[in-house]
Amino acid sequence: MARLPRGKHVLLGGHLIVPSTEFTNNGSTPAAASNPARVGNGGDAGDSAFVPNVFFAMDLNPTWSLGLGINVPFGLKTDYDSDWVGRFQGITSEVKTLNVNPSLSFKISDRASVGFGVSYQRAEIDLLSAVNYSGVAFGAGGAALLGAVGGPGVEGTNSTSVDGDAWGFNIGALFDVTPATRVGVHYRSSLDYETEGSTSFTGVPAAFAAVPALAAGTSNGDVKLDLETPASFSVSAAHKAGERLELLADVTWTEWSRIKALPLVRTSGAASGQTLDTLTFNFDDAWRLALGANYKWSGPWTLRAGVAYDQSPVPNAQDRSVRLPDNDRYWLSLGATYRPGPASRFDVGYTFIQVKDADIDNDQAARARGIVRGTYEATVHILSVQYQHSF
């Protein structure tokens, strides 16, 4: 903000995200006692979304500036066909967040400035999976209980929704190390969420009522999920290579290793305190490296392009989840800026992301959820537009 001209500045942006995620089965083992005909590949699990953002900045005096940003720092959605082979491990997963970030900037000199912000975030998590009642019954009571629930192929669904908020902070600094080169550093803290909500089951067999553990385990009620988001640290640089060309670079480290296993714990009913489910990820820390350039083409037009390598936090095929079948990503971005006047600026950008083919070998057979084994192919298209006005 210290680099902006004095006055007030408003930026409105929007991003259309169009992902495609397709699974190819390669030796999956259907869950025990499940319907042998329901072994589809799940269709395209990607789901398009529109993500807006807004930023405001103004100077308070020649050295201090005030700003406010509202954006979406994290997001996820996968949505499979309900009859796919991995339905007991997940059908729909959606994570939505909103970040409100007021900030202050202090201009130390014409060559250095620092900034500090406070983040308030709100998160909503929705999970839907199929429940293999036949497999659970057989594991708990053998053939007798399997017969009591109606034999193989009896299943229903479990839907869980939780939400909550958290606070964090971010700090940064920007330095002119030479007249042509500036370097920035930025740290964003982790946030500690304590989300609460409810879980519900459909199609629970009447025979489960006679088995206290099964009745409690498939009862509707309240749940909680504690989640700590990763911290991140970035170093970026911009270098004027000439009158028209500016070269850019950025490296970011993200502390994904904070997310290992997330227990979903019941908070009501006879099963209060028991773990309903555990979302296991075993993430590793990850790096992202980006290179780009801005080129002042003609008059009010500036063109830009960039590439990036974005490392996945997923360590291996065994820890890859159907809810987040992620892998290393390669980015290619193109964009342009048009300035019709000194107070207005339009930006448009397009990004294509190629995700490296991701093998999965997730074994949850002991929990009557089968083994999902195969390969994911994924791509993402992002179209972004924004408008900035100064007054």
C-alpha positions as a Markdown table, in Angstrom:
| # | Residue | x | y | z |
|---|---|---|---|---|
| 1 | Met | 0.0 | 0.0 | 0.0 |
| 2 | Ala | 2.9 | 2.3 | 0.6 |
| 3 | Arg | 3.7 | 2.2 | -3.1 |
| 4 | Leu | 0.3 | 3.4 | -4.2 |
| 5 | Pro | -0.3 | 7.1 | -5.0 |
| 6 | Arg | -1.9 | 9.1 | -2.3 |
| 7 | Gly | -5.7 | 8.9 | -2.2 |
| 8 | Lys | -8.2 | 6.1 | -2.1 |
| 9 | His | -8.1 | 2.9 | -4.2 |
| 10 | Val | -10.8 | 0.2 | -4.7 |
| 11 | Leu | -10.2 | -3.1 | -6.5 |
| 12 | Leu | -13.0 | -5.5 | -7.5 |
| 13 | Gly | -12.2 | -8.9 | -8.9 |
| 14 | Gly | -13.7 | -12.2 | -9.8 |
| 15 | His | -12.3 | -15.6 | -10.8 |
| 16 | Leu | -14.1 | -18.4 | -12.7 |
| 17 | Ile | -12.5 | -21.7 | -11.7 |
| 18 | Val | -13.3 | -24.7 | -13.9 |
| 19 | Pro | -11.6 | -27.9 | -12.8 |
| 20 | Ser | -11.8 | -31.4 | -14.2 |
| 21 | Thr | -10.9 | -34.4 | -12.1 |
| 22 | Glu | -11.4 | -37.9 | -13.5 |
| 23 | Phe | -10.6 | -41.3 | -12.0 |
| 24 | Thr | -9.6 | -44.4 | -13.8 |
| 25 | Asn | -10.0 | -47.7 | -11.9 |
| 26 | Asn | -7.0 | -49.9 | -11.8 |
| 27 | Gly | -7.7 | -52.8 | -9.4 |
| 28 | Ser | -9.9 | -51.2 | -6.8 |
| 29 | Thr | -11.5 | -53.7 | -4.3 |
| 30 | Pro | -15.2 | -53.0 | -3.7 |
| 31 | Ala | -16.2 | -52.8 | 0.0 |
| 32 | Ala | -17.2 | -56.0 | 1.7 |
| 33 | Ala | -20.8 | -57.1 | 1.2 |
| 34 | Ser | -21.5 | -54.1 | -1.1 |
| 35 | Asn | -23.5 | -54.1 | -4.3 |
| 36 | Pro | -21.1 | -55.6 | -7.0 |
| 37 | Ala | -22.9 | -53.6 | -9.8 |
| 38 | Arg | -22.0 | -50.2 | -8.2 |
| 39 | Val | -18.4 | -49.9 | -9.3 |
| 40 | Gly | -18.4 | -46.8 | -11.5 |
| 41 | Asn | -15.5 | -44.4 | -11.9 |
| 42 | Gly | -17.4 | -41.5 | -10.5 |
| 43 | Gly | -17.6 | -39.2 | -13.5 |
| 44 | Asp | -15.9 | -35.8 | -13.5 |
| 45 | Ala | -15.5 | -35.0 | -9.8 |
| 46 | Gly | -14.5 | -31.4 | -10.6 |
| 47 | Asp | -17.0 | -28.6 | -10.0 |
| 48 | Ser | -16.9 | -25.1 | -11.3 |
| 49 | Ala | -17.0 | -22.1 | -8.9 |
| 50 | Phe | -17.0 | -18.3 | -9.1 |
| 51 | Val | -14.8 | -16.6 | -6.5 |
| 52 | Pro | -14.9 | -12.8 | -5.9 |
| 53 | Asn | -12.6 | -10.5 | -4.0 |
| 54 | Val | -12.5 | -6.9 | -3.0 |
| 55 | Phe | -9.6 | -4.7 | -1.7 |
| 56 | Phe | -9.6 | -1.1 | -0.4 |
| 57 | Ala | -6.6 | 1.1 | 0.4 |
| 58 | Met | -6.1 | 4.7 | 1.5 |
| 59 | Asp | -3.3 | 6.8 | 2.8 |
| 60 | Leu | -3.6 | 8.3 | 6.3 |
| 61 | Asn | -0.6 | 10.5 | 6.0 |
| 62 | Pro | 2.7 | 10.4 | 4.0 |
| 63 | Thr | 4.0 | 7.4 | 5.9 |
| 64 | Trp | 0.9 | 5.4 | 7.1 |
| 65 | Ser | -1.7 | 3.6 | 4.9 |
| 66 | Leu | -4.8 | 1.7 | 5.8 |
| 67 | Gly | -6.4 | -1.2 | 3.9 |
| 68 | Leu | -9.0 | -3.9 | 3.9 |
| 69 | Gly | -9.1 | -7.1 | 1.9 |
| 70 | Ile | -11.9 | -9.6 | 1.5 |
| 71 | Asn | -11.0 | -12.8 | -0.3 |
| 72 | Val | -11.1 | -16.6 | -0.4 |
| 73 | Pro | -7.8 | -18.1 | 0.8 |
| 74 | Phe | -8.8 | -21.8 | 0.7 |
| 75 | Gly | -11.4 | -23.8 | -1.3 |
| 76 | Leu | -12.1 | -27.3 | -2.4 |
| 77 | Lys | -15.0 | -29.3 | -3.9 |
| 78 | Thr | -15.1 | -32.8 | -5.3 |
| 79 | Asp | -18.4 | -34.3 | -6.4 |
| 80 | Tyr | -18.6 | -37.9 | -7.6 |
| 81 | Asp | -21.4 | -40.0 | -9.0 |
| 82 | Ser | -23.3 | -41.6 | -6.1 |
| 83 | Asp | -22.7 | -45.2 | -7.4 |
| 84 | Trp | -18.9 | -45.0 | -7.9 |
| 85 | Val | -16.6 | -47.6 | -6.4 |
| 86 | Gly | -15.1 | -45.2 | -3.8 |
| 87 | Arg | -18.5 | -43.9 | -2.5 |
| 88 | Phe | -17.9 | -45.2 | 1.0 |
| 89 | Gln | -14.7 | -43.1 | 1.2 |
| 90 | Gly | -16.4 | -40.0 | -0.2 |
| 91 | Ile | -19.0 | -38.7 | -2.6 |
| 92 | Thr | -19.1 | -34.9 | -2.1 |
| 93 | Ser | -16.5 | -32.8 | -0.2 |
| 94 | Glu | -16.7 | -29.0 | 0.0 |
| 95 | Val | -14.6 | -26.5 | 1.9 |
| 96 | Lys | -15.5 | -22.8 | 1.7 |
| 97 | Thr | -13.6 | -20.0 | 3.4 |
| 98 | Leu | -13.9 | -16.2 | 3.6 |
| 99 | Asn | -11.1 | -14.0 | 4.8 |
| 100 | Val | -11.5 | -10.4 | 6.1 |
| 101 | Asn | -8.1 | -8.8 | 6.4 |
| 102 | Pro | -7.6 | -5.2 | 7.7 |
| 103 | Ser | -4.0 | -4.0 | 7.5 |
| 104 | Leu | -1.6 | -1.1 | 8.1 |
| 105 | Ser | 1.4 | -0.1 | 6.1 |
| 106 | Phe | 4.3 | 2.1 | 7.2 |
| 107 | Lys | 6.7 | 3.8 | 4.8 |
| 108 | Ile | 10.1 | 3.7 | 6.4 |
| 109 | Ser | 11.7 | 5.5 | 3.5 |
| 110 | Asp | 11.4 | 5.8 | -0.3 |
| 111 | Arg | 13.2 | 2.4 | -0.5 |
| 112 | Ala | 11.5 | 0.4 | 2.3 |
| 113 | Ser | 8.1 | -0.2 | 3.8 |
| 114 | Val | 6.5 | -2.7 | 6.2 |
| 115 | Gly | 3.0 | -3.9 | 6.7 |
| 116 | Phe | 0.9 | -5.8 | 9.2 |
| 117 | Gly | -2.6 | -7.3 | 9.0 |
| 118 | Val | -5.1 | -9.2 | 11.1 |
| 119 | Ser | -7.1 | -12.1 | 9.5 |
| 120 | Tyr | -10.6 | -13.1 | 10.5 |
| 121 | Gln | -11.7 | -16.2 | 8.6 |
| 122 | Arg | -14.9 | -18.1 | 8.4 |
| 123 | Ala | -15.0 | -21.7 | 7.2 |
| 124 | Glu | -17.7 | -24.2 | 6.2 |
| 125 | Ile | -17.1 | -27.8 | 5.6 |
| 126 | Asp | -19.6 | -30.2 | 4.0 |
| 127 | Leu | -19.0 | -33.9 | 3.6 |
| 128 | Leu | -21.2 | -36.6 | 2.1 |
| 129 | Ser | -20.3 | -40.3 | 1.8 |
| 130 | Ala | -22.1 | -43.6 | 1.4 |
| 131 | Val | -22.4 | -46.0 | 4.4 |
| 132 | Asn | -21.9 | -49.7 | 3.8 |
| 133 | Tyr | -24.4 | -51.0 | 6.4 |
| 134 | Ser | -24.1 | -54.6 | 5.1 |
| 135 | Gly | -20.3 | -54.5 | 5.5 |
| 136 | Val | -20.6 | -52.9 | 9.0 |
| 137 | Ala | -23.2 | -55.5 | 10.0 |
| 138 | Phe | -21.0 | -58.4 | 8.8 |
| 139 | Gly | -18.0 | -57.1 | 10.6 |
| 140 | Ala | -19.9 | -56.6 | 13.9 |
| 141 | Gly | -22.1 | -59.7 | 14.0 |
| 142 | Gly | -21.2 | -62.0 | 11.1 |
| 143 | Ala | -23.6 | -63.7 | 8.8 |
| 144 | Ala | -26.5 | -63.6 | 11.3 |
| 145 | Leu | -26.5 | -59.8 | 11.6 |
| 146 | Leu | -25.8 | -59.5 | 7.8 |
| 147 | Gly | -29.0 | -61.5 | 7.2 |
| 148 | Ala | -30.9 | -59.4 | 9.8 |
| 149 | Val | -30.2 | -56.1 | 7.9 |
| 150 | Gly | -31.3 | -57.7 | 4.6 |
| 151 | Gly | -28.1 | -59.3 | 3.2 |
| 152 | Pro | -25.4 | -57.7 | 1.0 |
| 153 | Gly | -25.9 | -54.4 | -0.8 |
| 154 | Val | -27.7 | -52.4 | 2.0 |
| 155 | Glu | -26.4 | -48.9 | 2.2 |
| 156 | Gly | -27.3 | -45.3 | 3.0 |
| 157 | Thr | -25.6 | -42.0 | 3.4 |
| 158 | Asn | -23.8 | -39.9 | 6.0 |
| 159 | Ser | -23.9 | -36.2 | 5.7 |
| 160 | Thr | -21.8 | -33.9 | 7.9 |
| 161 | Ser | -21.7 | -30.1 | 8.0 |
| 162 | Val | -19.5 | -28.0 | 10.3 |
| 163 | Asp | -18.5 | -24.3 | 10.4 |
| 164 | Gly | -16.5 | -22.0 | 12.6 |
| 165 | Asp | -14.2 | -19.0 | 12.6 |
| 166 | Ala | -10.5 | -18.3 | 13.5 |
| 167 | Trp | -8.1 | -15.4 | 13.8 |
| 168 | Gly | -4.6 | -15.0 | 12.5 |
| 169 | Phe | -2.1 | -12.4 | 11.3 |
| 170 | Asn | 0.2 | -11.5 | 8.4 |
| 171 | Ile | 3.3 | -9.4 | 8.2 |
| 172 | Gly | 5.4 | -8.2 | 5.2 |
| 173 | Ala | 8.1 | -5.9 | 4.0 |
| 174 | Leu | 9.2 | -4.4 | 0.6 |
| 175 | Phe | 12.7 | -3.1 | -0.2 |
| 176 | Asp | 14.3 | -1.5 | -3.1 |
| 177 | Val | 17.7 | -3.3 | -3.1 |
| 178 | Thr | 18.8 | -1.4 | -6.2 |
| 179 | Pro | 17.1 | 1.3 | -8.3 |
| 180 | Ala | 15.9 | -1.5 | -10.7 |
| 181 | Thr | 15.2 | -4.3 | -8.3 |
| 182 | Arg | 12.7 | -4.7 | -5.4 |
| 183 | Val | 12.3 | -7.6 | -3.0 |
| 184 | Gly | 9.4 | -8.5 | -0.8 |
| 185 | Val | 8.9 | -10.9 | 2.0 |
| 186 | His | 5.6 | -12.1 | 3.5 |
| 187 | Tyr | 4.5 | -14.3 | 6.4 |
| 188 | Arg | 1.0 | -15.5 | 7.0 |
| 189 | Ser | 0.2 | -17.3 | 10.2 |
| 190 | Ser | -1.7 | -20.5 | 10.7 |
| 191 | Leu | -5.3 | -20.3 | 12.0 |
| 192 | Asp | -6.7 | -22.6 | 14.6 |
| 193 | Tyr | -10.3 | -23.5 | 13.8 |
| 194 | Glu | -12.7 | -25.2 | 16.2 |
| 195 | Thr | -15.7 | -26.0 | 13.9 |
| 196 | Glu | -19.0 | -27.4 | 15.1 |
| 197 | Gly | -22.0 | -28.8 | 13.3 |
| 198 | Ser | -24.1 | -31.9 | 12.9 |
| 199 | Thr | -24.1 | -35.3 | 11.2 |
| 200 | Ser | -27.0 | -37.3 | 9.9 |
| 201 | Phe | -27.6 | -40.8 | 8.5 |
| 202 | Thr | -30.1 | -42.1 | 6.0 |
| 203 | Gly | -31.3 | -45.7 | 5.5 |
| 204 | Val | -30.1 | -47.1 | 8.9 |
| 205 | Pro | -31.3 | -50.7 | 9.1 |
| 206 | Ala | -33.8 | -51.4 | 11.9 |
| 207 | Ala | -31.6 | -54.3 | 13.1 |
| 208 | Phe | -28.9 | -51.8 | 14.2 |
| 209 | Ala | -31.2 | -50.8 | 17.1 |
| 210 | Ala | -30.5 | -54.1 | 18.8 |
| 211 | Val | -26.7 | -53.5 | 18.8 |
| 212 | Pro | -25.9 | -50.5 | 21.1 |
| 213 | Ala | -22.5 | -49.8 | 19.4 |
| 214 | Leu | -24.1 | -49.7 | 15.9 |
| 215 | Ala | -27.1 | -47.7 | 17.0 |
| 216 | Ala | -24.9 | -45.1 | 18.7 |
| 217 | Gly | -22.5 | -45.0 | 15.8 |
| 218 | Thr | -25.2 | -44.4 | 13.2 |
| 219 | Ser | -27.3 | -41.9 | 15.2 |
| 220 | Asn | -27.8 | -38.3 | 14.2 |
| 221 | Gly | -26.3 | -35.7 | 16.4 |
| 222 | Asp | -23.7 | -32.9 | 16.9 |
| 223 | Val | -20.1 | -33.1 | 16.0 |
| 224 | Lys | -16.9 | -31.0 | 16.1 |
| 225 | Leu | -13.8 | -30.8 | 13.9 |
| 226 | Asp | -10.6 | -29.0 | 15.0 |
| 227 | Leu | -8.5 | -27.8 | 12.1 |
| 228 | Glu | -5.2 | -25.8 | 12.0 |
| 229 | Thr | -4.5 | -24.2 | 8.6 |
| 230 | Pro | -0.9 | -24.0 | 7.3 |
| 231 | Ala | 1.3 | -21.0 | 7.8 |
| 232 | Ser | 3.2 | -19.7 | 4.7 |
| 233 | Phe | 6.2 | -17.7 | 3.9 |
| 234 | Ser | 7.0 | -16.0 | 0.6 |
| 235 | Val | 9.9 | -14.2 | -1.0 |
| 236 | Ser | 9.3 | -12.3 | -4.2 |
| 237 | Ala | 11.4 | -10.1 | -6.5 |
| 238 | Ala | 10.7 | -7.7 | -9.4 |
| 239 | His | 13.5 | -6.4 | -11.7 |
| 240 | Lys | 13.3 | -3.8 | -14.4 |
| 241 | Ala | 15.2 | -5.2 | -17.3 |
| 242 | Gly | 14.5 | -2.2 | -19.6 |
| 243 | Glu | 12.0 | 0.6 | -20.3 |
| 244 | Arg | 9.3 | -1.9 | -21.1 |
| 245 | Leu | 10.2 | -5.2 | -19.6 |
| 246 | Glu | 9.9 | -6.2 | -15.9 |
| 247 | Leu | 10.9 | -9.7 | -14.7 |
| 248 | Leu | 9.2 | -11.3 | -11.7 |
| 249 | Ala | 9.9 | -14.3 | -9.4 |
| 250 | Asp | 8.3 | -15.7 | -6.3 |
| 251 | Val | 9.0 | -18.7 | -4.0 |
| 252 | Thr | 6.5 | -19.7 | -1.3 |
| 253 | Trp | 6.8 | -22.3 | 1.4 |
| 254 | Thr | 3.6 | -23.6 | 3.0 |
| 255 | Glu | 3.5 | -25.6 | 6.2 |
| 256 | Trp | 1.0 | -28.2 | 5.1 |
| 257 | Ser | 2.5 | -30.7 | 7.6 |
| 258 | Arg | 0.2 | -29.2 | 10.2 |
| 259 | Ile | -2.5 | -31.3 | 8.7 |
| 260 | Lys | -2.1 | -35.0 | 9.4 |
| 261 | Ala | -5.3 | -36.5 | 10.8 |
| 262 | Leu | -8.5 | -34.7 | 11.5 |
| 263 | Pro | -10.8 | -36.6 | 13.9 |
| 264 | Leu | -14.5 | -35.8 | 13.6 |
| 265 | Val | -15.8 | -36.2 | 17.2 |
| 266 | Arg | -19.4 | -36.5 | 18.4 |
| 267 | Thr | -20.5 | -34.0 | 21.0 |
| 268 | Ser | -24.0 | -35.2 | 21.8 |
| 269 | Gly | -26.0 | -38.4 | 22.5 |
| 270 | Ala | -24.9 | -41.7 | 23.8 |
| 271 | Ala | -21.8 | -41.7 | 21.7 |
| 272 | Ser | -20.6 | -38.2 | 22.9 |
| 273 | Gly | -16.8 | -38.1 | 22.9 |
| 274 | Gln | -16.4 | -40.9 | 20.4 |
| 275 | Thr | -14.8 | -40.4 | 17.0 |
| 276 | Leu | -17.3 | -40.6 | 14.2 |
| 277 | Asp | -14.6 | -40.6 | 11.5 |
| 278 | Thr | -11.0 | -39.5 | 11.0 |
| 279 | Leu | -10.0 | -37.7 | 7.8 |
| 280 | Thr | -6.4 | -38.8 | 7.2 |
| 281 | Phe | -4.1 | -36.7 | 5.0 |
| 282 | Asn | -0.5 | -36.9 | 6.4 |
| 283 | Phe | 0.5 | -33.8 | 4.4 |
| 284 | Asp | 4.1 | -32.7 | 3.9 |
| 285 | Asp | 5.3 | -29.1 | 3.7 |
| 286 | Ala | 5.3 | -27.9 | 0.1 |
| 287 | Trp | 7.0 | -25.3 | -2.2 |
| 288 | Arg | 5.8 | -23.2 | -5.0 |
| 289 | Leu | 8.1 | -21.5 | -7.5 |
| 290 | Ala | 6.8 | -18.9 | -10.0 |
| 291 | Leu | 8.5 | -16.9 | -12.8 |
| 292 | Gly | 6.9 | -14.2 | -14.9 |
| 293 | Ala | 7.2 | -11.0 | -16.8 |
| 294 | Asn | 5.3 | -7.7 | -17.5 |
| 295 | Tyr | 5.8 | -6.0 | -20.9 |
| 296 | Lys | 4.6 | -2.4 | -21.6 |
| 297 | Trp | 3.3 | -3.0 | -25.1 |
| 298 | Ser | 1.7 | 0.1 | -26.4 |
| 299 | Gly | 0.1 | 3.2 | -24.8 |
| 300 | Pro | -2.3 | 2.0 | -22.1 |
| 301 | Trp | -1.6 | -1.7 | -22.6 |
| 302 | Thr | 0.6 | -4.0 | -20.5 |
| 303 | Leu | 1.0 | -7.7 | -21.3 |
| 304 | Arg | 2.1 | -10.3 | -18.9 |
| 305 | Ala | 2.9 | -14.0 | -18.7 |
| 306 | Gly | 4.1 | -16.5 | -16.1 |
| 307 | Val | 4.8 | -20.1 | -15.3 |
| 308 | Ala | 4.8 | -21.9 | -11.9 |
| 309 | Tyr | 5.6 | -25.2 | -10.3 |
| 310 | Asp | 3.3 | -25.9 | -7.4 |
| 311 | Gln | 4.3 | -28.9 | -5.2 |
| 312 | Ser | 1.5 | -31.0 | -3.7 |
| 313 | Pro | 1.5 | -31.7 | 0.0 |
| 314 | Val | 0.2 | -35.3 | -0.6 |
| 315 | Pro | 3.2 | -37.6 | 0.1 |
| 316 | Asn | 2.2 | -40.8 | -1.7 |
| 317 | Ala | -0.6 | -43.0 | -3.2 |
| 318 | Gln | -1.4 | -44.6 | 0.1 |
| 319 | Asp | -2.2 | -41.2 | 1.7 |
| 320 | Arg | -4.0 | -39.8 | -1.3 |
| 321 | Ser | -7.7 | -39.3 | -0.4 |
| 322 | Val | -10.6 | -39.4 | -2.8 |
| 323 | Arg | -11.7 | -36.2 | -1.1 |
| 324 | Leu | -8.5 | -34.4 | -2.2 |
| 325 | Pro | -6.8 | -36.4 | -5.0 |
| 326 | Asp | -4.1 | -33.8 | -5.5 |
| 327 | Asn | -0.6 | -33.9 | -7.1 |
| 328 | Asp | 2.1 | -31.5 | -8.3 |
| 329 | Arg | 0.7 | -28.8 | -10.5 |
| 330 | Tyr | 2.2 | -26.8 | -13.4 |
| 331 | Trp | 0.8 | -23.4 | -14.2 |
| 332 | Leu | 0.8 | -21.3 | -17.4 |
| 333 | Ser | -0.7 | -17.8 | -17.1 |
| 334 | Leu | -1.4 | -15.0 | -19.6 |
| 335 | Gly | -2.9 | -11.6 | -19.0 |
| 336 | Ala | -3.2 | -8.0 | -19.9 |
| 337 | Thr | -3.8 | -4.6 | -18.2 |
| 338 | Tyr | -5.6 | -1.7 | -19.9 |
| 339 | Arg | -5.5 | 1.8 | -18.4 |
| 340 | Pro | -8.1 | 4.1 | -20.0 |
| 341 | Gly | -6.9 | 6.9 | -17.7 |
| 342 | Pro | -4.8 | 7.7 | -14.6 |
| 343 | Ala | -7.7 | 6.7 | -12.2 |
| 344 | Ser | -8.8 | 3.4 | -13.8 |
| 345 | Arg | -7.3 | 0.1 | -14.6 |
| 346 | Phe | -8.8 | -3.1 | -16.0 |
| 347 | Asp | -7.0 | -6.5 | -15.7 |
| 348 | Val | -7.8 | -9.8 | -17.3 |
| 349 | Gly | -6.0 | -13.1 | -16.9 |
| 350 | Tyr | -6.2 | -16.7 | -17.9 |
| 351 | Thr | -4.4 | -19.7 | -16.2 |
| 352 | Phe | -4.2 | -23.3 | -17.3 |
| 353 | Ile | -3.1 | -25.8 | -14.6 |
| 354 | Gln | -1.9 | -29.2 | -15.6 |
| 355 | Val | -2.0 | -31.6 | -12.6 |
| 356 | Lys | 0.4 | -34.5 | -12.7 |
| 357 | Asp | -1.3 | -37.8 | -12.9 |
| 358 | Ala | -2.0 | -39.0 | -9.4 |
| 359 | Asp | -2.0 | -42.6 | -8.4 |
| 360 | Ile | -4.2 | -43.6 | -5.4 |
| 361 | Asp | -4.0 | -46.8 | -3.3 |
| 362 | Asn | -6.2 | -45.9 | -0.4 |
| 363 | Asp | -7.0 | -49.0 | 1.7 |
| 364 | Gln | -10.0 | -48.7 | 4.0 |
| 365 | Ala | -11.2 | -52.3 | 3.7 |
| 366 | Ala | -11.0 | -52.8 | 7.5 |
| 367 | Arg | -13.6 | -50.0 | 7.8 |
| 368 | Ala | -16.0 | -51.6 | 5.3 |
| 369 | Arg | -15.1 | -48.9 | 2.7 |
| 370 | Gly | -13.0 | -51.0 | 0.2 |
| 371 | Ile | -9.8 | -50.2 | -1.5 |
| 372 | Val | -9.7 | -47.4 | -4.1 |
| 373 | Arg | -6.8 | -48.1 | -6.5 |
| 374 | Gly | -6.3 | -46.3 | -9.7 |
| 375 | Thr | -5.1 | -43.0 | -11.3 |
| 376 | Tyr | -6.5 | -39.4 | -11.4 |
| 377 | Glu | -6.2 | -37.1 | -14.3 |
| 378 | Ala | -6.9 | -33.4 | -13.6 |
| 379 | Thr | -6.8 | -30.0 | -15.2 |
| 380 | Val | -8.0 | -26.5 | -14.1 |
| 381 | His | -8.9 | -23.4 | -16.2 |
| 382 | Ile | -9.1 | -20.1 | -14.4 |
| 383 | Leu | -10.4 | -16.9 | -16.0 |
| 384 | Ser | -9.9 | -13.7 | -13.9 |
| 385 | Val | -11.1 | -10.1 | -14.3 |
| 386 | Gln | -10.7 | -7.1 | -12.1 |
| 387 | Tyr | -11.2 | -3.4 | -12.0 |
| 388 | Gln | -9.3 | -0.8 | -9.9 |
| 389 | His | -10.4 | 2.8 | -9.4 |
| 390 | Ser | -8.5 | 5.5 | -7.6 |
| 391 | Phe | -10.0 | 8.7 | -6.3 |
